[in-house]
Amino acid sequence: MRRTRNAKIVATVGPATSTPEMLARLFAAGADVFRFNFSHGGYDDHRARFEAVRELERKTKRPIGIMMDLQGPKLRVGAFAGGSAELVAGKRFRLDLDPRPGDATRAHLPHREIFAAIAAGTDLLVDDGKLRLRILAHGPDFAETEVVAGGRISDRKGVNVPNVVLPLSPITDKDRRDLAFGLELGVDLVALSFVQRPDDVAEAKKLIAGRAGVVVKLEKPSAIDHLAELIDMCDGVMVARGDLGVEMPPEDVPSIQKQIVRACREAGTPVIVATQMLESMMASPAPTRAEASDVATAVYDGADAVMLSGETASGMYPVEAVEIMDRIIQRVEKDTLYRTILDAVHPEPEATAADAISAAARQVGHTISAACIATFTMSGSTALRAARERPDVPILGLTGKPATARRLALLWGVHWVLTHDIASFTEMVQIAAEAARTEGFAEPGQRLVITAGVPFGTPGATNVLRIARVGE
């Protein structure tokens, strides 16, 4: 099941893809990581999907990552008499804590935190920005607004508060229960929603306590103001463009996406580009040309992974969506411009032995036309450094820890192989050469670049580079 591409694919599991048969088809089509969206589905559903993925992993003998996505706080208006009301631009509209059904003049907004954080002139966006309300006056339990952009408002539509940091933890009581369940199952990654500031990530990491990697979803403009700190604190970043596009002008999202991807590449932190990538494939067997170009742009920028949401969770063509995403990635990576664009923003190595070895491995691999770069790693840090270099030869990640391979299944360019711990240089060369040959990376006589840390088994101690030849 070797992939012939570097960028990885994250596929969301849902009603359309919950059976072991469908999960196997998604994996065969190209999915590298499965996302479980805890905004939907019960614990029995998630447990069955988890067990099916782990069984698939055993059958294919390939490490597969599982990412749970926490729902986070959901800010919503209450119900309306008759189910909806029509808001007219220029008219007044009141939001308050009164739980009675709303109408064209007022609605229930059961979130004191919003009333505490807003100021006159603040805009509230309702129903993904379809309606816009401007705050005229407010108190601890109400807000008087003017309807700037009107339309029909209906029960429990979402509310966004752009450019305001709300006094809310990103982890609700539901999230805490979900997180405990997911960690007990053994998920590899936890995607954290509604991140506004570094303290939000610190809170999550304290709860997770190293049992899974933390992926920060960048969906709030306030998080962009702390981008470097957030990247430094997490194990992965997701560019959640749908929510970003609600809270900031749509024309700003492409440049923000490039800014995030570049910052993650410089830091060596895996980055996923997500949301609406092939959305038309919810109901169509083929994407639009604009969607294909969107996926390609993320790959040209050097993103570690691209993600499918509703396309695979509830769409009519989930397998086809993964297949076409796989084909787009492969086509981009064969383009002569791909390497030119990728190398144009190549980050400088940090002044550490690990970075020096990884940078040298990239250069040596290119110079001798190596079959691959084989990296022995326990914690994953060696593989992260190797992937940060974006070499033009494949990366073979060798580890004795399945959790490391699963947690880094979305890492650019790394093909993971589980092996036992090594104790000598001779064993290191033998295992690397055998893995390169059996996994289809090298033929007898071809050369490999091998990196590892000595003493062997010491996490984060990449300090050895060796050139070896695959034996007969």
C-alpha positions as CSV (number, residue, x, y, z in Angstrom):
1,M,0.0,0.0,0.0
2,R,2.8,2.4,-0.8
3,R,1.6,5.9,-1.8
4,T,3.3,7.4,-4.8
5,R,2.8,11.0,-3.5
6,N,4.0,13.2,-0.7
7,A,1.0,15.1,0.4
8,K,-1.4,13.1,2.5
9,I,-5.3,12.8,2.5
10,V,-7.5,13.1,5.6
11,A,-11.0,11.7,5.1
12,T,-13.9,12.3,7.5
13,V,-15.9,9.3,8.5
14,G,-19.7,9.6,8.7
15,P,-22.9,7.8,7.7
16,A,-21.8,7.3,4.2
17,T,-18.5,5.6,5.1
18,S,-19.0,3.9,8.5
19,T,-18.8,0.2,7.5
20,P,-15.6,-1.7,7.4
21,E,-16.0,-2.2,3.7
22,M,-16.3,1.5,3.0
23,L,-13.4,2.3,5.3
24,A,-11.3,-0.2,3.4
25,R,-12.3,1.3,0.1
26,L,-11.4,4.8,1.3
27,F,-8.0,3.6,2.5
28,A,-7.3,1.8,-0.8
29,A,-8.4,4.9,-2.7
30,G,-5.8,7.0,-0.8
31,A,-7.0,8.0,2.7
32,D,-4.1,8.2,5.1
33,V,-5.8,9.6,8.2
34,F,-9.5,9.1,9.3
35,R,-11.2,12.0,11.0
36,F,-14.0,11.3,13.5
37,N,-16.2,14.4,13.9
38,F,-17.6,14.4,17.4
39,S,-20.2,17.1,16.5
40,H,-22.1,14.1,15.1
41,G,-22.7,10.5,16.0
42,G,-22.9,8.6,19.3
43,Y,-20.1,6.8,21.2
44,D,-21.2,3.4,19.9
45,D,-20.8,4.7,16.3
46,H,-17.3,6.1,17.0
47,R,-16.2,2.9,18.8
48,A,-17.3,0.7,15.9
49,R,-15.5,3.0,13.4
50,F,-12.4,3.0,15.5
51,E,-12.3,-0.8,15.8
52,A,-12.9,-1.1,12.0
53,V,-9.9,1.2,11.3
54,R,-7.7,-0.7,13.7
55,E,-8.7,-4.0,12.0
56,L,-8.0,-2.5,8.6
57,E,-4.6,-1.5,9.9
58,R,-3.9,-5.1,11.0
59,K,-5.0,-6.5,7.7
60,T,-3.0,-4.0,5.6
61,K,0.0,-3.9,8.0
62,R,0.1,-0.1,7.5
63,P,-0.1,2.5,10.3
64,I,-3.3,4.5,9.9
65,G,-3.9,7.7,11.9
66,I,-7.2,8.5,13.7
67,M,-8.1,12.1,14.5
68,M,-11.0,13.0,16.8
69,D,-12.4,16.5,16.1
70,L,-13.9,18.1,19.2
71,Q,-17.1,20.2,18.6
72,G,-16.1,23.1,20.8
73,P,-18.6,25.9,21.9
74,K,-21.5,26.4,19.5
75,L,-23.0,29.8,19.7
76,R,-26.6,29.8,18.5
77,V,-29.8,31.8,18.7
78,G,-32.9,30.1,20.2
79,A,-36.2,29.1,18.5
80,F,-38.7,31.2,16.7
81,A,-42.4,31.3,16.7
82,G,-43.3,29.4,13.6
83,G,-39.7,28.3,13.1
84,S,-38.4,31.4,11.5
85,A,-38.7,35.2,11.0
86,E,-37.8,37.8,8.3
87,L,-35.3,40.4,9.4
88,V,-35.4,43.7,7.4
89,A,-32.3,45.8,6.8
90,G,-32.4,49.1,8.8
91,K,-34.8,47.7,11.4
92,R,-34.0,47.2,15.1
93,F,-33.6,43.7,16.5
94,R,-33.0,42.7,20.1
95,L,-31.1,39.7,21.4
96,D,-31.6,38.7,25.1
97,L,-31.7,35.9,27.6
98,D,-35.5,35.5,27.5
99,P,-36.1,31.9,26.4
100,R,-39.5,32.6,24.8
101,P,-39.7,32.0,21.0
102,G,-38.4,34.9,18.9
103,D,-40.0,36.9,16.1
104,A,-39.0,39.7,13.7
105,T,-38.1,42.0,16.6
106,R,-36.2,39.9,19.1
107,A,-34.6,36.5,19.7
108,H,-33.2,34.4,22.5
109,L,-29.4,34.4,22.6
110,P,-28.4,32.1,25.5
111,H,-24.7,33.2,25.8
112,R,-23.9,35.7,28.5
113,E,-20.3,35.6,27.3
114,I,-21.3,37.4,24.1
115,F,-23.0,40.2,25.9
116,A,-20.0,40.6,28.2
117,A,-17.5,40.9,25.3
118,I,-19.2,43.0,22.7
119,A,-19.1,46.8,22.3
120,A,-21.2,49.3,20.4
121,G,-20.3,49.0,16.7
122,T,-19.5,45.3,16.9
123,D,-21.0,43.2,14.2
124,L,-22.7,39.8,14.8
125,L,-23.0,37.3,12.0
126,V,-25.8,34.8,11.9
127,D,-26.2,31.7,9.8
128,D,-22.7,31.6,8.4
129,G,-22.7,35.4,7.7
130,K,-25.9,35.5,5.7
131,L,-27.3,38.0,8.2
132,R,-25.4,40.8,9.8
133,L,-26.4,42.7,13.0
134,R,-24.6,45.8,14.3
135,I,-24.6,46.4,18.1
136,L,-26.1,49.8,19.1
137,A,-26.3,49.2,22.8
138,H,-25.9,46.3,25.2
139,G,-26.0,45.2,28.8
140,P,-25.2,42.0,30.7
141,D,-28.3,40.3,29.4
142,F,-29.2,42.0,26.1
143,A,-28.0,43.7,23.0
144,E,-30.0,46.2,20.8
145,T,-28.9,45.8,17.2
146,E,-29.6,47.2,13.8
147,V,-30.1,44.8,10.9
148,V,-27.3,45.6,8.4
149,A,-27.9,42.6,6.1
150,G,-31.4,41.1,6.4
151,G,-33.0,37.9,5.4
152,R,-34.8,34.9,7.0
153,I,-33.6,33.7,10.3
154,S,-34.6,30.3,11.7
155,D,-34.3,28.1,14.8
156,R,-30.9,27.6,16.3
157,K,-28.8,29.3,13.6
158,G,-25.1,29.8,14.5
159,V,-23.7,33.2,15.6
160,N,-20.2,34.4,15.0
161,V,-18.6,37.4,16.7
162,P,-15.7,38.6,14.4
163,N,-12.7,40.4,15.9
164,V,-13.8,39.8,19.5
165,V,-12.1,37.4,21.9
166,L,-14.8,35.7,23.9
167,P,-14.3,34.7,27.5
168,L,-15.0,31.1,26.6
169,S,-12.9,27.9,27.0
170,P,-12.7,26.0,23.7
171,I,-13.4,22.8,25.7
172,T,-17.1,22.4,26.8
173,D,-18.4,19.9,29.2
174,K,-19.4,17.8,26.2
175,D,-15.9,18.0,24.8
176,R,-14.5,16.8,28.1
177,R,-16.7,13.8,28.0
178,D,-15.8,13.2,24.3
179,L,-12.1,13.7,25.0
180,A,-12.1,11.1,27.8
181,F,-13.9,8.6,25.6
182,G,-11.6,9.2,22.6
183,L,-8.4,9.0,24.7
184,E,-9.7,5.8,26.3
185,L,-10.2,4.4,22.8
186,G,-6.7,5.4,21.7
187,V,-7.2,8.1,19.1
188,D,-3.9,9.5,17.7
189,L,-4.7,13.1,17.2
190,V,-7.2,15.5,18.8
191,A,-8.4,18.5,16.7
192,L,-9.2,21.5,19.0
193,S,-12.0,23.8,17.8
194,F,-12.7,27.4,18.7
195,V,-9.0,28.2,19.6
196,Q,-8.6,32.0,20.3
197,R,-5.3,32.2,22.2
198,P,-2.4,30.1,23.4
199,D,-4.0,29.5,26.8
200,D,-6.7,27.5,25.0
201,V,-4.1,25.0,23.7
202,A,-2.4,24.8,27.1
203,E,-5.7,23.8,28.6
204,A,-6.2,21.0,26.1
205,K,-2.7,19.7,26.4
206,K,-3.0,19.5,30.2
207,L,-6.1,17.3,29.7
208,I,-4.6,15.2,27.0
209,A,-1.3,14.7,28.9
210,G,0.7,13.4,26.0
211,R,-1.8,10.6,25.2
212,A,-2.4,12.0,21.7
213,G,-1.1,14.8,19.4
214,V,-2.9,18.2,19.5
215,V,-4.1,19.7,16.2
216,V,-5.1,23.4,16.4
217,K,-7.9,24.3,14.1
218,L,-7.4,27.9,12.9
219,E,-10.9,29.2,12.4
220,K,-10.9,32.4,14.5
221,P,-9.2,35.6,13.3
222,S,-7.9,36.2,16.9
223,A,-5.9,33.0,16.6
224,I,-4.0,34.3,13.6
225,D,-2.7,37.1,15.9
226,H,-0.9,34.4,17.9
227,L,0.1,32.2,15.0
228,A,3.7,31.6,15.9
229,E,2.9,30.7,19.5
230,L,0.1,28.3,18.6
231,I,2.3,26.5,16.0
232,D,5.0,26.2,18.6
233,M,2.6,24.6,21.1
234,C,0.8,22.0,18.9
235,D,1.6,18.9,17.0
236,G,-0.4,20.0,13.9
237,V,-2.4,22.8,12.4
238,M,-5.7,22.7,10.4
239,V,-6.6,25.7,8.2
240,A,-10.4,25.6,8.7
241,R,-11.2,27.9,5.9
242,G,-15.0,27.7,6.1
243,D,-15.1,29.3,9.5
244,L,-12.3,31.7,8.7
245,G,-14.3,32.8,5.7
246,V,-17.3,33.7,7.8
247,E,-15.4,35.8,10.3
248,M,-13.1,37.6,7.9
249,P,-13.5,38.9,4.3
250,P,-13.4,36.0,1.8
251,E,-10.7,37.8,-0.1
252,D,-8.4,37.6,2.9
253,V,-8.6,33.8,3.3
254,P,-6.3,32.8,0.5
255,S,-3.4,34.9,1.7
256,I,-4.0,33.8,5.3
257,Q,-3.9,30.2,4.1
258,K,-0.5,30.8,2.5
259,Q,0.7,32.6,5.5
260,I,-0.2,29.7,7.8
261,V,1.2,27.0,5.5
262,R,4.5,28.8,5.2
263,A,4.8,29.4,8.9
264,C,4.1,25.7,9.6
265,R,6.7,24.7,7.0
266,E,9.3,26.9,8.6
267,A,8.5,25.4,12.1
268,G,8.3,21.8,10.8
269,T,4.8,21.5,12.1
270,P,2.4,19.4,9.9
271,V,-0.4,21.5,8.4
272,I,-3.7,20.4,6.9
273,V,-5.7,22.5,4.5
274,A,-9.4,21.8,5.0
275,T,-13.1,22.7,4.3
276,Q,-15.0,22.8,1.0
277,M,-12.1,21.4,-1.1
278,L,-14.3,19.1,-3.3
279,E,-17.7,20.1,-1.9
280,S,-19.6,19.7,-5.2
281,M,-18.8,16.0,-5.0
282,M,-21.4,15.8,-2.2
283,A,-23.8,15.3,-5.1
284,S,-21.6,15.0,-8.2
285,P,-19.2,12.3,-9.3
286,A,-16.6,14.9,-10.5
287,P,-15.4,18.2,-8.9
288,T,-15.5,21.6,-10.5
289,R,-12.3,22.8,-12.1
290,A,-12.1,25.5,-9.5
291,E,-12.1,22.9,-6.7
292,A,-9.4,20.9,-8.5
293,S,-7.3,24.1,-8.7
294,D,-8.0,24.7,-5.0
295,V,-6.6,21.3,-4.0
296,A,-3.7,21.8,-6.3
297,T,-2.8,25.2,-4.8
298,A,-2.6,23.7,-1.3
299,V,-0.2,21.0,-2.7
300,Y,1.9,23.5,-4.6
301,D,2.2,25.5,-1.3
302,G,3.7,22.5,0.4
303,A,0.8,21.5,2.8
304,D,1.3,18.2,4.5
305,A,-2.3,17.1,4.0
306,V,-5.6,18.1,2.4
307,M,-8.9,17.1,4.0
308,L,-12.3,15.9,2.9
309,S,-15.2,16.7,5.2
310,G,-18.8,16.2,4.1
311,E,-17.6,14.7,0.8
312,T,-16.6,11.5,2.5
313,A,-18.8,11.7,5.6
314,S,-22.2,12.0,4.0
315,G,-21.7,12.6,0.3
316,M,-22.9,10.4,-2.6
317,Y,-19.4,9.8,-4.0
318,P,-17.0,9.4,-1.0
319,V,-14.6,6.9,-2.7
320,E,-14.5,8.9,-5.9
321,A,-13.7,12.1,-3.9
322,V,-10.6,10.4,-2.4
323,E,-9.6,9.0,-5.7
324,I,-9.8,12.4,-7.5
325,M,-7.9,14.1,-4.6
326,D,-5.2,11.5,-4.9
327,R,-5.0,12.0,-8.7
328,I,-4.8,15.8,-8.3
329,I,-1.9,15.5,-5.7
330,Q,0.0,13.1,-8.0
331,R,-0.4,15.3,-11.0
332,V,0.8,18.4,-9.1
333,E,3.8,16.6,-7.7
334,K,4.9,15.5,-11.2
335,D,4.7,19.1,-12.5
336,T,8.2,20.5,-13.1
337,L,7.0,23.7,-11.4
338,Y,6.1,21.9,-8.2
339,R,9.7,21.5,-7.1
340,T,10.6,25.0,-8.2
341,I,7.7,26.5,-6.1
342,L,8.5,24.2,-3.1
343,D,12.2,25.1,-3.0
344,A,11.5,28.8,-3.4
345,V,10.4,29.1,0.2
346,H,12.8,26.4,1.7
347,P,13.3,27.2,5.4
348,E,16.8,27.6,6.8
349,P,17.8,24.8,9.2
350,E,18.0,25.7,12.9
351,A,21.4,25.7,14.6
352,T,21.0,22.2,16.0
353,A,22.7,18.9,15.3
354,A,19.4,17.3,14.3
355,D,18.6,20.1,11.7
356,A,22.2,20.0,10.4
357,I,21.9,16.2,9.8
358,S,18.5,16.5,8.2
359,A,19.6,19.3,5.9
360,A,22.7,17.3,5.0
361,A,20.5,14.2,4.3
362,R,18.4,16.1,1.9
363,Q,21.5,17.4,0.0
364,V,23.3,14.1,0.0
365,G,20.1,12.3,-1.2
366,H,19.8,14.7,-4.1
367,T,23.5,14.5,-5.0
368,I,23.9,10.8,-5.1
369,S,20.3,10.2,-6.4
370,A,19.5,8.0,-3.4
371,A,16.6,5.6,-3.6
372,C,15.3,7.1,-0.3
373,I,16.2,8.7,3.0
374,A,15.6,6.2,5.8
375,T,15.0,7.8,9.2
376,F,15.0,5.9,12.5
377,T,12.9,7.6,15.1
378,M,11.2,6.9,18.4
379,S,9.5,10.2,19.2
380,G,9.0,11.2,15.5
381,S,11.3,14.2,15.8
382,T,13.8,12.8,13.2
383,A,11.0,12.3,10.7
384,L,9.6,15.8,11.3
385,R,13.0,17.3,10.6
386,A,13.4,15.2,7.5
387,A,9.9,16.2,6.2
388,R,10.6,19.9,6.9
389,E,13.4,19.7,4.4
390,R,11.0,18.6,1.7
391,P,13.6,16.4,0.0
392,D,13.3,15.3,-3.7
393,V,13.7,11.6,-2.7
394,P,11.2,9.6,-0.7
395,I,11.4,9.4,3.1
396,L,11.2,6.0,4.8
397,G,10.2,6.4,8.5
398,L,11.3,3.5,10.6
399,T,10.0,3.2,14.1
400,G,9.3,0.6,16.8
401,K,6.4,2.6,18.2
402,P,3.1,2.3,16.3
403,A,1.8,5.4,18.2
404,T,4.5,7.5,16.6
405,A,3.7,6.3,13.0
406,R,0.0,6.8,13.5
407,R,0.4,10.3,15.1
408,L,2.5,11.4,12.1
409,A,0.5,9.6,9.4
410,L,-0.3,13.0,7.9
411,L,3.3,14.0,7.7
412,W,4.5,15.1,4.2
413,G,6.4,12.5,2.2
414,V,7.0,9.9,5.0
415,H,6.2,6.3,4.4
416,W,6.0,4.5,7.8
417,V,7.3,1.1,8.5
418,L,7.1,-0.6,11.9
419,T,10.3,-2.3,13.0
420,H,12.0,-3.4,16.2
421,D,14.5,-1.2,18.1
422,I,18.1,-1.2,16.8
423,A,21.2,-1.8,18.8
424,S,24.1,-1.4,16.4
425,F,25.2,0.3,13.1
426,T,25.2,-3.0,11.3
427,E,21.6,-3.7,12.4
428,M,20.6,-0.1,11.4
429,V,21.9,-0.6,7.8
430,Q,20.4,-4.1,7.5
431,I,16.9,-3.0,8.6
432,A,17.0,0.2,6.5
433,A,18.1,-1.7,3.4
434,E,15.6,-4.5,3.9
435,A,12.7,-2.1,4.4
436,A,13.7,0.0,1.4
437,R,13.7,-3.1,-0.8
438,T,10.6,-4.8,0.5
439,E,8.5,-1.6,0.5
440,G,9.4,-1.0,-3.2
441,F,11.7,2.0,-2.7
442,A,15.0,0.5,-3.8
443,E,16.5,-2.2,-6.0
444,P,19.7,-4.2,-5.1
445,G,22.7,-2.0,-5.7
446,Q,20.9,1.3,-5.1
447,R,22.1,3.7,-2.4
448,L,20.3,4.9,0.7
449,V,20.8,7.8,3.1
450,I,20.2,6.8,6.7
451,T,19.7,9.1,9.7
452,A,19.4,8.1,13.3
453,G,20.4,9.0,16.8
454,V,23.2,7.6,18.9
455,P,22.8,6.2,21.5
456,F,20.2,4.2,19.7
457,G,16.7,4.7,21.1
458,T,17.3,8.1,22.5
459,P,14.4,10.4,21.5
460,G,15.3,13.5,19.6
461,A,19.0,12.7,19.3
462,T,19.5,12.8,15.5
463,N,23.2,12.9,15.1
464,V,24.2,10.2,12.5
465,L,24.1,10.2,8.8
466,R,25.3,7.2,6.8
467,I,25.2,6.2,3.1
468,A,24.5,2.5,2.5
469,R,23.9,0.3,-0.5
470,V,21.0,-2.2,-0.8
471,G,22.5,-5.7,-1.0
472,E,21.6,-8.5,-3.4
